[in-house]
């Protein structure tokens, strides 16, 4: 194993990762769009009458006259939450539009109402089979339209609250409450995914284990609130010192794990040194005063071998971390790089040849 203290720092090139998050429209925007309605019917007097009725009720109306246009609007991030769709739209029928948005999925739930020429069981079955929420007979009466829209607003608002609750539960399930980092379960899932990608692409992958030195002394001398502040600040500094493609998680207590897609052992060593400096170069301000903090870091890496599980790679980094502690703390120790099978077999073959020549 090797110790890294003053290696020159280098910038890592961006590496595509499965951990990239897709930008989503803020949930609050959905609430305002409850009064935003898509009106999709053939052009004519009936369309204009419906448009006037909706405007009179205070709705923002988006008008289209073709089924393909309606589908395009409803699949967009800014789609209205309520859609009135004529069953006989040109290009793509109302039921077909609804069927498409249900099969493909949308950013938010779209409450869809089919405008049908004949009401009754047959029309209701047609709408339900397509995935529509309701059917409204033509010609549409103002009072009936009001009741349908008010019902749609209630459903849309309920769906919005349910989506927010799901988001909160997901955050609670995958995030560490103190630092906001990935929790142990989430960071290990990320590592598993990155290992899979490494095996498919034959790319490099490194893991850094980070442990704050003498953390028990901080808790014992200054109290747990000061310890929490130190952990939170260390987490923030590490998050700012890595690429957007990297992942930082809290492994437990004062221990963290960093996943570096595309980084070999030497590159990961430089990143680990950067993390060490980020943690220790400035004291941490707490209510008990400024505290000096340092960290020990262990590094392990692999390259498309398919032989190591996430747990085994972490164990190798943890072994290097233990050595950093044994050597006096506040340092980076590199574990051995793991060779892919082809390289390992080639090395073994060379050793056999040398042995044979010696004999």
Secondary structure, DSSP 4 states (H G I P E B T S, - for coil): -EEESSPPP-PPPP---TTPPPP---HHHHHHGGGEEEEE--SSHHHHHHHHHHHHTT-EEEEE-SHHHHHHHHTSTT--SEEEEETT-SSS-HHHHHHHHHHH--SS--EEEEEESS-SHHHHHHHHHHT-SEEEESSPPHHHHHHHHHHHHHHHHHHHHHHHHHHHHHHHHHB-TTT-SB-HHHHHHHHHHHHHHHHHHT-EEEEEEEEETTHHHHHHHH-HHHHHHHHHHHHHHHHHTS-TTSEEEEEETTEEEEEEET--HHHHHHHHHHHHHHHHSSPEEETTEEE---EEEEEEEEES-S---HHHHHHHHHHHHHHHHHTTSSSEEE-PPBPPHHHHHHHHHHHHHHHHHH-
